[in-house]
Amino acid sequence: MINRHPLLIVGMHRSGTSCLAGCLESGGLTLGDVNEYANFNKRGTREHEAIRDIHDSLFESAGASWDHPPISQISWTMDHVDQLKDQTKAFDNVAHWGLKDPRSIFCLNGWKALFEPRYVVTYRHPLAVRDSLVTRAEVWKQPMSSDHALEIWVAYNKEVLRQTEGTPTPYIRYDVAPDAYKNRLAKICRLFGLDIEKACEFYSTSLTNFTANDEDIPEHCRPVWDELEARFVS
């Protein structure tokens, strides 16, 4: 039997998507053949690289990239849909399966053509994301300005909010106290039938390297931030 309800872990890059994916995978969510180590993700990005490549190809076809996201949902070709079919066959008869890729929030048309996806959202303070992106870009020798980093944060999170509007989607904030994170993680696991104890075992405060104060939210980020916070506490 084909499980047509994948759980898509969505959120802006550097916002705890890898952490949340690792926790949920430990709790019983099947993610397939994922990356388990990266320089900026010591426990891996937890991304299914073949599916991520499909998303990257879609971005490229739309004249976009992960750091210059499209301004609207991307149109899928039949070839891309067929590729997704092929890559998700392995999840037939899997009780709980899903995907982590921040790009997926702009690529939902193809997913919705094949499945009825569910979502879980992770978000993080914009200045913490900015600092993480800028630091990583320096290491990659591909400098990124602070303004650009914040523009990306706004673009991804606005699309997350838009796509999950009116859906029963749980939100989790990455940069909260460990107990608060685990409490919300436990609620998410109960909602999706996953093992709470094993999910919490994956979580580590060492995965959070940048923090910021809520009072420092940039003005142009504030409306998006306030809506993310409202959905987190709802």
Salt bridges, closest charged atoms under 4 A:
GLU25 OE1 - ARG46 NH2 2.55
GLU47 OE1 - ARG52 NH1 3.52
GLU47 OE2 - LYS100 NZ 2.94
GLU47 OE2 - ARG103 NH1 3.96
ASP53 OD1 - ARG52 NH2 3.61
ASP56 OD1 - ARG103 NE 2.91
ASP67 OD1 - HIS68 ND1 3.49
ASP86 OD1 - LYS89 NZ 3.68
ASP101 OD2 - HIS55 ND1 2.69
ASP101 OD1 - ARG103 NH1 2.58
GLU116 OE1 - HIS5 ND1 3.99
ASP131 OD1 - ARG130 NE 2.95
GLU159 OE2 - ARG162 NH2 2.87
GLU165 OE1 - ARG231 NH2 2.44
ASP175 OD1 - ARG173 NE 2.75
ASP214 OD1 - ARG173 NH2 2.92
ASP226 OD1 - ARG222 NH1 3.28
GLU227 OE2 - ARG231 NE 2.89
GLU229 OE2 - ARG173 NH1 3.50
